[in-house]
Amino acid sequence: MEKEITDWEAVYRGHKVKIGKRPFGGADVYYVSSSPDKKPLVLTRALKSGGKEFWTSIPQGMQKEAEEIGAIIDKLEK
């Protein structure tokens, strides 16, 4: 069974963002676009030792944004 492609619009820090969910290598990857002039922020869920999930950016370095936008995605997926 193929995973579906999902797109949402949300507000992050007072700005509209587009969030796209795509399957990639057995995991879901999320593309967050705030402007056509900027590259999208790419997010996914990862596992800490002990098995707890957390949001992270690809490449790493935007952890705060990954956690904040990840919380928005969690609400959208409920």
PDB file of N, CA, C and O in Angstrom:
ATOM      1  N   MET A   1       0.837  -1.185   0.000  1.00  0.00           N
ATOM      2  CA  MET A   1       0.000   0.000   0.000  1.00  0.00           C
ATOM      3  C   MET A   1       0.881   1.246   0.000  1.00  0.00           C
ATOM      4  O   MET A   1       1.778   1.365   0.834  1.00  0.00           O
ATOM      5  N   GLU A   2       0.643   2.156  -0.902  1.00  0.00           N
ATOM      6  CA  GLU A   2       1.412   3.382  -1.012  1.00  0.00           C
ATOM      7  C   GLU A   2       0.871   4.426  -0.046  1.00  0.00           C
ATOM      8  O   GLU A   2      -0.341   4.579   0.099  1.00  0.00           O
ATOM      9  N   LYS A   3       1.783   5.146   0.620  1.00  0.00           N
ATOM     10  CA  LYS A   3       1.357   6.203   1.534  1.00  0.00           C
ATOM     11  C   LYS A   3       0.844   7.382   0.720  1.00  0.00           C
ATOM     12  O   LYS A   3       1.305   7.645  -0.390  1.00  0.00           O
ATOM     13  N   GLU A   4      -0.119   8.080   1.301  1.00  0.00           N
ATOM     14  CA  GLU A   4      -0.677   9.220   0.584  1.00  0.00           C
ATOM     15  C   GLU A   4       0.179  10.463   0.774  1.00  0.00           C
ATOM     16  O   GLU A   4       0.908  10.592   1.758  1.00  0.00           O
ATOM     17  N   ILE A   5       0.079  11.366  -0.177  1.00  0.00           N
ATOM     18  CA  ILE A   5       0.747  12.663  -0.117  1.00  0.00           C
ATOM     19  C   ILE A   5      -0.230  13.644   0.506  1.00  0.00           C
ATOM     20  O   ILE A   5      -1.392  13.714   0.105  1.00  0.00           O
ATOM     21  N   THR A   6       0.243  14.400   1.488  1.00  0.00           N
ATOM     22  CA  THR A   6      -0.623  15.313   2.228  1.00  0.00           C
ATOM     23  C   THR A   6      -0.031  16.716   2.192  1.00  0.00           C
ATOM     24  O   THR A   6       1.184  16.883   2.293  1.00  0.00           O
ATOM     25  N   ASP A   7      -0.879  17.713   2.049  1.00  0.00           N
ATOM     26  CA  ASP A   7      -0.455  19.114   2.097  1.00  0.00           C
ATOM     27  C   ASP A   7      -1.373  19.895   3.021  1.00  0.00           C
ATOM     28  O   ASP A   7      -2.585  19.684   3.038  1.00  0.00           O
ATOM     29  N   TRP A   8      -0.775  20.807   3.794  1.00  0.00           N
ATOM     30  CA  TRP A   8      -1.536  21.677   4.688  1.00  0.00           C
ATOM     31  C   TRP A   8      -1.032  23.105   4.555  1.00  0.00           C
ATOM     32  O   TRP A   8       0.045  23.353   4.013  1.00  0.00           O
ATOM     33  N   GLU A   9      -1.829  24.038   5.060  1.00  0.00           N
ATOM     34  CA  GLU A   9      -1.383  25.402   5.294  1.00  0.00           C
ATOM     35  C   GLU A   9      -1.540  25.655   6.777  1.00  0.00           C
ATOM     36  O   GLU A   9      -2.507  25.207   7.392  1.00  0.00           O
ATOM     37  N   ALA A  10      -0.589  26.374   7.353  1.00  0.00           N
ATOM     38  CA  ALA A  10      -0.619  26.668   8.785  1.00  0.00           C
ATOM     39  C   ALA A  10       0.006  28.039   9.001  1.00  0.00           C
ATOM     40  O   ALA A  10       0.533  28.649   8.071  1.00  0.00           O
ATOM     41  N   VAL A  11      -0.060  28.512  10.238  1.00  0.00           N
ATOM     42  CA  VAL A  11       0.579  29.773  10.602  1.00  0.00           C
ATOM     43  C   VAL A  11       1.700  29.454  11.586  1.00  0.00           C
ATOM     44  O   VAL A  11       1.487  28.779  12.594  1.00  0.00           O
ATOM     45  N   TYR A  12       2.892  29.950  11.278  1.00  0.00           N
ATOM     46  CA  TYR A  12       4.051  29.768  12.146  1.00  0.00           C
ATOM     47  C   TYR A  12       4.721  31.122  12.342  1.00  0.00           C
ATOM     48  O   TYR A  12       5.141  31.770  11.383  1.00  0.00           O
ATOM     49  N   ARG A  13       4.812  31.535  13.593  1.00  0.00           N
ATOM     50  CA  ARG A  13       5.403  32.835  13.939  1.00  0.00           C
ATOM     51  C   ARG A  13       4.751  33.976  13.163  1.00  0.00           C
ATOM     52  O   ARG A  13       5.428  34.900  12.711  1.00  0.00           O
ATOM     53  N   GLY A  14       3.434  33.900  13.016  1.00  0.00           N
ATOM     54  CA  GLY A  14       2.680  34.958  12.371  1.00  0.00           C
ATOM     55  C   GLY A  14       2.690  34.947  10.856  1.00  0.00           C
ATOM     56  O   GLY A  14       2.146  35.857  10.229  1.00  0.00           O
ATOM     57  N   HIS A  15       3.306  33.921  10.246  1.00  0.00           N
ATOM     58  CA  HIS A  15       3.390  33.839   8.790  1.00  0.00           C
ATOM     59  C   HIS A  15       2.758  32.546   8.295  1.00  0.00           C
ATOM     60  O   HIS A  15       2.853  31.505   8.945  1.00  0.00           O
ATOM     61  N   LYS A  16       2.107  32.629   7.126  1.00  0.00           N
ATOM     62  CA  LYS A  16       1.561  31.426   6.510  1.00  0.00           C
ATOM     63  C   LYS A  16       2.697  30.555   6.004  1.00  0.00           C
ATOM     64  O   LYS A  16       3.649  31.043   5.395  1.00  0.00           O
ATOM     65  N   VAL A  17       2.585  29.259   6.265  1.00  0.00           N
ATOM     66  CA  VAL A  17       3.543  28.299   5.730  1.00  0.00           C
ATOM     67  C   VAL A  17       2.773  27.168   5.067  1.00  0.00           C
ATOM     68  O   VAL A  17       1.652  26.845   5.457  1.00  0.00           O
ATOM     69  N   LYS A  18       3.388  26.582   4.072  1.00  0.00           N
ATOM     70  CA  LYS A  18       2.833  25.391   3.435  1.00  0.00           C
ATOM     71  C   LYS A  18       3.651  24.206   3.907  1.00  0.00           C
ATOM     72  O   LYS A  18       4.881  24.253   3.929  1.00  0.00           O
ATOM     73  N   ILE A  19       2.959  23.145   4.283  1.00  0.00           N
ATOM     74  CA  ILE A  19       3.612  21.936   4.778  1.00  0.00           C
ATOM     75  C   ILE A  19       3.201  20.778   3.887  1.00  0.00           C
ATOM     76  O   ILE A  19       2.014  20.505   3.715  1.00  0.00           O
ATOM     77  N   GLY A  20       4.173  20.112   3.333  1.00  0.00           N
ATOM     78  CA  GLY A  20       3.918  18.946   2.495  1.00  0.00           C
ATOM     79  C   GLY A  20       4.504  17.700   3.143  1.00  0.00           C
ATOM     80  O   GLY A  20       5.649  17.710   3.595  1.00  0.00           O
ATOM     81  N   LYS A  21       3.726  16.638   3.189  1.00  0.00           N
ATOM     82  CA  LYS A  21       4.178  15.363   3.759  1.00  0.00           C
ATOM     83  C   LYS A  21       4.382  14.383   2.623  1.00  0.00           C
ATOM     84  O   LYS A  21       3.490  14.179   1.800  1.00  0.00           O
ATOM     85  N   ARG A  22       5.574  13.766   2.578  1.00  0.00           N
ATOM     86  CA  ARG A  22       5.893  12.809   1.530  1.00  0.00           C
ATOM     87  C   ARG A  22       6.565  11.586   2.140  1.00  0.00           C
ATOM     88  O   ARG A  22       7.355  11.720   3.075  1.00  0.00           O
ATOM     89  N   PRO A  23       6.263  10.399   1.627  1.00  0.00           N
ATOM     90  CA  PRO A  23       6.983   9.203   2.082  1.00  0.00           C
ATOM     91  C   PRO A  23       8.385   9.188   1.476  1.00  0.00           C
ATOM     92  O   PRO A  23       8.571   9.559   0.317  1.00  0.00           O
ATOM     93  N   PHE A  24       9.375   8.754   2.270  1.00  0.00           N
ATOM     94  CA  PHE A  24      10.745   8.682   1.766  1.00  0.00           C
ATOM     95  C   PHE A  24      11.507   7.625   2.561  1.00  0.00           C
ATOM     96  O   PHE A  24      11.726   7.787   3.762  1.00  0.00           O
ATOM     97  N   GLY A  25      11.906   6.556   1.904  1.00  0.00           N
ATOM     98  CA  GLY A  25      12.728   5.538   2.539  1.00  0.00           C
ATOM     99  C   GLY A  25      12.121   4.915   3.779  1.00  0.00           C
ATOM    100  O   GLY A  25      12.847   4.621   4.728  1.00  0.00           O
ATOM    101  N   GLY A  26      10.834   4.706   3.802  1.00  0.00           N
ATOM    102  CA  GLY A  26      10.188   4.088   4.954  1.00  0.00           C
ATOM    103  C   GLY A  26       9.794   5.061   6.055  1.00  0.00           C
ATOM    104  O   GLY A  26       9.269   4.642   7.087  1.00  0.00           O
ATOM    105  N   ALA A  27      10.037   6.341   5.856  1.00  0.00           N
ATOM    106  CA  ALA A  27       9.662   7.356   6.851  1.00  0.00           C
ATOM    107  C   ALA A  27       8.905   8.471   6.144  1.00  0.00           C
ATOM    108  O   ALA A  27       8.908   8.565   4.917  1.00  0.00           O
ATOM    109  N   ASP A  28       8.265   9.302   6.933  1.00  0.00           N
ATOM    110  CA  ASP A  28       7.601  10.479   6.377  1.00  0.00           C
ATOM    111  C   ASP A  28       8.540  11.670   6.499  1.00  0.00           C
ATOM    112  O   ASP A  28       9.171  11.873   7.537  1.00  0.00           O
ATOM    113  N   VAL A  29       8.626  12.452   5.433  1.00  0.00           N
ATOM    114  CA  VAL A  29       9.443  13.661   5.401  1.00  0.00           C
ATOM    115  C   VAL A  29       8.495  14.827   5.134  1.00  0.00           C
ATOM    116  O   VAL A  29       7.584  14.720   4.313  1.00  0.00           O
ATOM    117  N   TYR A  30       8.712  15.928   5.826  1.00  0.00           N
ATOM    118  CA  TYR A  30       7.837  17.095   5.738  1.00  0.00           C
ATOM    119  C   TYR A  30       8.636  18.271   5.183  1.00  0.00           C
ATOM    120  O   TYR A  30       9.740  18.559   5.646  1.00  0.00           O
ATOM    121  N   TYR A  31       8.063  18.945   4.183  1.00  0.00           N
ATOM    122  CA  TYR A  31       8.677  20.111   3.563  1.00  0.00           C
ATOM    123  C   TYR A  31       7.880  21.332   3.991  1.00  0.00           C
ATOM    124  O   TYR A  31       6.673  21.403   3.755  1.00  0.00           O
ATOM    125  N   VAL A  32       8.547  22.293   4.619  1.00  0.00           N
ATOM    126  CA  VAL A  32       7.881  23.485   5.131  1.00  0.00           C
ATOM    127  C   VAL A  32       8.377  24.688   4.340  1.00  0.00           C
ATOM    128  O   VAL A  32       9.555  25.038   4.400  1.00  0.00           O
ATOM    129  N   SER A  33       7.463  25.320   3.596  1.00  0.00           N
ATOM    130  CA  SER A  33       7.803  26.466   2.744  1.00  0.00           C
ATOM    131  C   SER A  33       7.140  27.719   3.289  1.00  0.00           C
ATOM    132  O   SER A  33       5.936  27.747   3.545  1.00  0.00           O
ATOM    133  N   SER A  34       7.954  28.756   3.460  1.00  0.00           N
ATOM    134  CA  SER A  34       7.406  30.027   3.918  1.00  0.00           C
ATOM    135  C   SER A  34       7.427  31.082   2.826  1.00  0.00           C
ATOM    136  O   SER A  34       6.748  32.104   2.926  1.00  0.00           O
ATOM    137  N   SER A  35       8.216  30.830   1.777  1.00  0.00           N
ATOM    138  CA  SER A  35       8.346  31.799   0.692  1.00  0.00           C
ATOM    139  C   SER A  35       8.868  31.075  -0.540  1.00  0.00           C
ATOM    140  O   SER A  35       9.682  30.160  -0.420  1.00  0.00           O
ATOM    141  N   PRO A  36       8.412  31.470  -1.718  1.00  0.00           N
ATOM    142  CA  PRO A  36       8.941  30.836  -2.931  1.00  0.00           C
ATOM    143  C   PRO A  36      10.419  31.155  -3.157  1.00  0.00           C
ATOM    144  O   PRO A  36      11.088  30.476  -3.935  1.00  0.00           O
ATOM    145  N   ASP A  37      10.930  32.187  -2.478  1.00  0.00           N
ATOM    146  CA  ASP A  37      12.323  32.594  -2.643  1.00  0.00           C
ATOM    147  C   ASP A  37      13.291  31.807  -1.757  1.00  0.00           C
ATOM    148  O   ASP A  37      14.504  31.867  -1.958  1.00  0.00           O
ATOM    149  N   LYS A  38      12.760  31.069  -0.778  1.00  0.00           N
ATOM    150  CA  LYS A  38      13.610  30.335   0.161  1.00  0.00           C
ATOM    151  C   LYS A  38      13.454  28.831  -0.041  1.00  0.00           C
ATOM    152  O   LYS A  38      12.378  28.355  -0.404  1.00  0.00           O
ATOM    153  N   LYS A  39      14.528  28.091   0.195  1.00  0.00           N
ATOM    154  CA  LYS A  39      14.442  26.633   0.153  1.00  0.00           C
ATOM    155  C   LYS A  39      13.553  26.169   1.307  1.00  0.00           C
ATOM    156  O   LYS A  39      13.557  26.786   2.372  1.00  0.00           O
ATOM    157  N   PRO A  40      12.794  25.093   1.111  1.00  0.00           N
ATOM    158  CA  PRO A  40      11.948  24.613   2.200  1.00  0.00           C
ATOM    159  C   PRO A  40      12.791  24.023   3.332  1.00  0.00           C
ATOM    160  O   PRO A  40      13.884  23.502   3.114  1.00  0.00           O
ATOM    161  N   LEU A  41      12.256  24.121   4.529  1.00  0.00           N
ATOM    162  CA  LEU A  41      12.818  23.451   5.689  1.00  0.00           C
ATOM    163  C   LEU A  41      12.336  22.011   5.630  1.00  0.00           C
ATOM    164  O   LEU A  41      11.140  21.774   5.463  1.00  0.00           O
ATOM    165  N   VAL A  42      13.225  21.053   5.762  1.00  0.00           N
ATOM    166  CA  VAL A  42      12.870  19.641   5.676  1.00  0.00           C
ATOM    167  C   VAL A  42      12.929  19.049   7.073  1.00  0.00           C
ATOM    168  O   VAL A  42      13.938  19.170   7.767  1.00  0.00           O
ATOM    169  N   LEU A  43      11.841  18.409   7.478  1.00  0.00           N
ATOM    170  CA  LEU A  43      11.724  17.837   8.820  1.00  0.00           C
ATOM    171  C   LEU A  43      11.365  16.363   8.759  1.00  0.00           C
ATOM    172  O   LEU A  43      10.766  15.894   7.791  1.00  0.00           O
ATOM    173  N   THR A  44      11.736  15.647   9.798  1.00  0.00           N
ATOM    174  CA  THR A  44      11.291  14.267   9.977  1.00  0.00           C
ATOM    175  C   THR A  44      11.316  13.943  11.459  1.00  0.00           C
ATOM    176  O   THR A  44      11.884  14.682  12.263  1.00  0.00           O
ATOM    177  N   ARG A  45      10.694  12.830  11.806  1.00  0.00           N
ATOM    178  CA  ARG A  45      10.753  12.341  13.187  1.00  0.00           C
ATOM    179  C   ARG A  45      11.932  11.372  13.287  1.00  0.00           C
ATOM    180  O   ARG A  45      12.167  10.570  12.384  1.00  0.00           O
ATOM    181  N   ALA A  46      12.657  11.455  14.378  1.00  0.00           N
ATOM    182  CA  ALA A  46      13.781  10.555  14.637  1.00  0.00           C
ATOM    183  C   ALA A  46      13.590   9.946  16.021  1.00  0.00           C
ATOM    184  O   ALA A  46      12.721  10.372  16.781  1.00  0.00           O
ATOM    185  N   LEU A  47      14.406   8.949  16.340  1.00  0.00           N
ATOM    186  CA  LEU A  47      14.318   8.278  17.640  1.00  0.00           C
ATOM    187  C   LEU A  47      15.550   8.580  18.481  1.00  0.00           C
ATOM    188  O   LEU A  47      16.684   8.454  18.020  1.00  0.00           O
ATOM    189  N   LYS A  48      15.303   8.984  19.734  1.00  0.00           N
ATOM    190  CA  LYS A  48      16.382   9.116  20.706  1.00  0.00           C
ATOM    191  C   LYS A  48      16.686   7.731  21.240  1.00  0.00           C
ATOM    192  O   LYS A  48      15.880   6.811  21.099  1.00  0.00           O
ATOM    193  N   SER A  49      17.855   7.583  21.855  1.00  0.00           N
ATOM    194  CA  SER A  49      18.123   6.309  22.522  1.00  0.00           C
ATOM    195  C   SER A  49      17.050   6.143  23.593  1.00  0.00           C
ATOM    196  O   SER A  49      16.718   7.101  24.291  1.00  0.00           O
ATOM    197  N   GLY A  50      16.522   4.972  23.723  1.00  0.00           N
ATOM    198  CA  GLY A  50      15.393   4.744  24.608  1.00  0.00           C
ATOM    199  C   GLY A  50      14.074   4.718  23.856  1.00  0.00           C
ATOM    200  O   GLY A  50      13.038   4.391  24.434  1.00  0.00           O
ATOM    201  N   GLY A  51      14.101   5.061  22.561  1.00  0.00           N
ATOM    202  CA  GLY A  51      12.921   4.914  21.727  1.00  0.00           C
ATOM    203  C   GLY A  51      11.975   6.092  21.673  1.00  0.00           C
ATOM    204  O   GLY A  51      10.923   5.982  21.043  1.00  0.00           O
ATOM    205  N   LYS A  52      12.293   7.226  22.305  1.00  0.00           N
ATOM    206  CA  LYS A  52      11.401   8.377  22.274  1.00  0.00           C
ATOM    207  C   LYS A  52      11.580   9.147  20.969  1.00  0.00           C
ATOM    208  O   LYS A  52      12.707   9.428  20.559  1.00  0.00           O
ATOM    209  N   GLU A  53      10.462   9.491  20.314  1.00  0.00           N
ATOM    210  CA  GLU A  53      10.508  10.245  19.054  1.00  0.00           C
ATOM    211  C   GLU A  53      10.736  11.727  19.308  1.00  0.00           C
ATOM    212  O   GLU A  53      10.316  12.266  20.332  1.00  0.00           O
ATOM    213  N   PHE A  54      11.411  12.381  18.358  1.00  0.00           N
ATOM    214  CA  PHE A  54      11.564  13.830  18.384  1.00  0.00           C
ATOM    215  C   PHE A  54      11.632  14.334  16.944  1.00  0.00           C
ATOM    216  O   PHE A  54      11.929  13.574  16.023  1.00  0.00           O
ATOM    217  N   TRP A  55      11.356  15.618  16.766  1.00  0.00           N
ATOM    218  CA  TRP A  55      11.421  16.244  15.451  1.00  0.00           C
ATOM    219  C   TRP A  55      12.826  16.759  15.206  1.00  0.00           C
ATOM    220  O   TRP A  55      13.464  17.290  16.115  1.00  0.00           O
ATOM    221  N   THR A  56      13.312  16.604  13.977  1.00  0.00           N
ATOM    222  CA  THR A  56      14.622  17.124  13.613  1.00  0.00           C
ATOM    223  C   THR A  56      14.596  17.640  12.177  1.00  0.00           C
ATOM    224  O   THR A  56      13.758  17.239  11.370  1.00  0.00           O
ATOM    225  N   SER A  57      15.525  18.530  11.882  1.00  0.00           N
ATOM    226  CA  SER A  57      15.633  19.067  10.521  1.00  0.00           C
ATOM    227  C   SER A  57      16.690  18.298   9.751  1.00  0.00           C
ATOM    228  O   SER A  57      17.601  17.706  10.331  1.00  0.00           O
ATOM    229  N   ILE A  58      16.552  18.318   8.434  1.00  0.00           N
ATOM    230  CA  ILE A  58      17.529  17.690   7.539  1.00  0.00           C
ATOM    231  C   ILE A  58      18.030  18.786   6.595  1.00  0.00           C
ATOM    232  O   ILE A  58      17.228  19.318   5.827  1.00  0.00           O
ATOM    233  N   PRO A  59      19.295  19.142   6.614  1.00  0.00           N
ATOM    234  CA  PRO A  59      20.293  18.686   7.565  1.00  0.00           C
ATOM    235  C   PRO A  59      20.013  19.287   8.944  1.00  0.00           C
ATOM    236  O   PRO A  59      19.205  20.204   9.084  1.00  0.00           O
ATOM    237  N   GLN A  60      20.689  18.756   9.947  1.00  0.00           N
ATOM    238  CA  GLN A  60      20.485  19.237  11.304  1.00  0.00           C
ATOM    239  C   GLN A  60      20.936  20.685  11.422  1.00  0.00           C
ATOM    240  O   GLN A  60      21.711  21.176  10.601  1.00  0.00           O
ATOM    241  N   GLY A  61      20.443  21.358  12.448  1.00  0.00           N
ATOM    242  CA  GLY A  61      20.850  22.739  12.671  1.00  0.00           C
ATOM    243  C   GLY A  61      19.691  23.686  12.894  1.00  0.00           C
ATOM    244  O   GLY A  61      19.890  24.824  13.319  1.00  0.00           O
ATOM    245  N   MET A  62      18.492  23.232  12.614  1.00  0.00           N
ATOM    246  CA  MET A  62      17.296  24.059  12.801  1.00  0.00           C
ATOM    247  C   MET A  62      16.384  23.383  13.838  1.00  0.00           C
ATOM    248  O   MET A  62      15.174  23.275  13.640  1.00  0.00           O
ATOM    249  N   GLN A  63      16.988  22.932  14.944  1.00  0.00           N
ATOM    250  CA  GLN A  63      16.262  22.118  15.906  1.00  0.00           C
ATOM    251  C   GLN A  63      15.073  22.840  16.537  1.00  0.00           C
ATOM    252  O   GLN A  63      13.996  22.260  16.682  1.00  0.00           O
ATOM    253  N   LYS A  64      15.268  24.102  16.909  1.00  0.00           N
ATOM    254  CA  LYS A  64      14.168  24.849  17.528  1.00  0.00           C
ATOM    255  C   LYS A  64      12.967  24.931  16.586  1.00  0.00           C
ATOM    256  O   LYS A  64      11.831  24.684  16.991  1.00  0.00           O
ATOM    257  N   GLU A  65      13.231  25.278  15.334  1.00  0.00           N
ATOM    258  CA  GLU A  65      12.155  25.368  14.344  1.00  0.00           C
ATOM    259  C   GLU A  65      11.532  23.997  14.103  1.00  0.00           C
ATOM    260  O   GLU A  65      10.315  23.885  13.955  1.00  0.00           O
ATOM    261  N   ALA A  66      12.363  22.948  14.062  1.00  0.00           N
ATOM    262  CA  ALA A  66      11.848  21.594  13.855  1.00  0.00           C
ATOM    263  C   ALA A  66      10.875  21.203  14.961  1.00  0.00           C
ATOM    264  O   ALA A  66       9.820  20.630  14.688  1.00  0.00           O
ATOM    265  N   GLU A  67      11.222  21.509  16.201  1.00  0.00           N
ATOM    266  CA  GLU A  67      10.347  21.167  17.323  1.00  0.00           C
ATOM    267  C   GLU A  67       9.061  21.983  17.292  1.00  0.00           C
ATOM    268  O   GLU A  67       7.979  21.445  17.528  1.00  0.00           O
ATOM    269  N   GLU A  68       9.170  23.285  17.001  1.00  0.00           N
ATOM    270  CA  GLU A  68       7.988  24.146  16.976  1.00  0.00           C
ATOM    271  C   GLU A  68       7.044  23.767  15.834  1.00  0.00           C
ATOM    272  O   GLU A  68       5.838  23.637  16.043  1.00  0.00           O
ATOM    273  N   ILE A  69       7.584  23.591  14.639  1.00  0.00           N
ATOM    274  CA  ILE A  69       6.741  23.236  13.494  1.00  0.00           C
ATOM    275  C   ILE A  69       6.261  21.791  13.636  1.00  0.00           C
ATOM    276  O   ILE A  69       5.140  21.472  13.242  1.00  0.00           O
ATOM    277  N   GLY A  70       7.089  20.927  14.187  1.00  0.00           N
ATOM    278  CA  GLY A  70       6.668  19.542  14.444  1.00  0.00           C
ATOM    279  C   GLY A  70       5.445  19.486  15.335  1.00  0.00           C
ATOM    280  O   GLY A  70       4.559  18.659  15.117  1.00  0.00           O
ATOM    281  N   ALA A  71       5.378  20.359  16.346  1.00  0.00           N
ATOM    282  CA  ALA A  71       4.197  20.407  17.214  1.00  0.00           C
ATOM    283  C   ALA A  71       2.949  20.809  16.423  1.00  0.00           C
ATOM    284  O   ALA A  71       1.858  20.301  16.680  1.00  0.00           O
ATOM    285  N   ILE A  72       3.114  21.722  15.461  1.00  0.00           N
ATOM    286  CA  ILE A  72       1.993  22.119  14.595  1.00  0.00           C
ATOM    287  C   ILE A  72       1.565  20.918  13.741  1.00  0.00           C
ATOM    288  O   ILE A  72       0.372  20.649  13.596  1.00  0.00           O
ATOM    289  N   ILE A  73       2.527  20.211  13.186  1.00  0.00           N
ATOM    290  CA  ILE A  73       2.209  19.036  12.355  1.00  0.00           C
ATOM    291  C   ILE A  73       1.491  17.971  13.179  1.00  0.00           C
ATOM    292  O   ILE A  73       0.530  17.362  12.708  1.00  0.00           O
ATOM    293  N   ASP A  74       1.956  17.747  14.411  1.00  0.00           N
ATOM    294  CA  ASP A  74       1.287  16.765  15.281  1.00  0.00           C
ATOM    295  C   ASP A  74      -0.193  17.099  15.440  1.00  0.00           C
ATOM    296  O   ASP A  74      -1.039  16.205  15.405  1.00  0.00           O
ATOM    297  N   LYS A  75      -0.511  18.390  15.615  1.00  0.00           N
ATOM    298  CA  LYS A  75      -1.914  18.812  15.750  1.00  0.00           C
ATOM    299  C   LYS A  75      -2.670  18.615  14.439  1.00  0.00           C
ATOM    300  O   LYS A  75      -3.831  18.203  14.454  1.00  0.00           O
ATOM    301  N   LEU A  76      -2.036  18.901  13.312  1.00  0.00           N
ATOM    302  CA  LEU A  76      -2.697  18.742  12.009  1.00  0.00           C
ATOM    303  C   LEU A  76      -2.997  17.269  11.701  1.00  0.00           C
ATOM    304  O   LEU A  76      -3.976  16.961  11.022  1.00  0.00           O
ATOM    305  N   GLU A  77      -2.167  16.381  12.194  1.00  0.00           N
ATOM    306  CA  GLU A  77      -2.347  14.972  11.877  1.00  0.00           C
ATOM    307  C   GLU A  77      -3.348  14.251  12.781  1.00  0.00           C
ATOM    308  O   GLU A  77      -3.690  13.093  12.538  1.00  0.00           O
ATOM    309  N   LYS A  78      -3.807  14.932  13.808  1.00  0.00           N
ATOM    310  CA  LYS A  78      -4.794  14.289  14.706  1.00  0.00           C
ATOM    311  C   LYS A  78      -6.157  14.254  14.094  1.00  0.00           C
ATOM    312  O   LYS A  78      -7.098  13.752  14.710  1.00  0.00           O
TER     313      LYS A  78
END
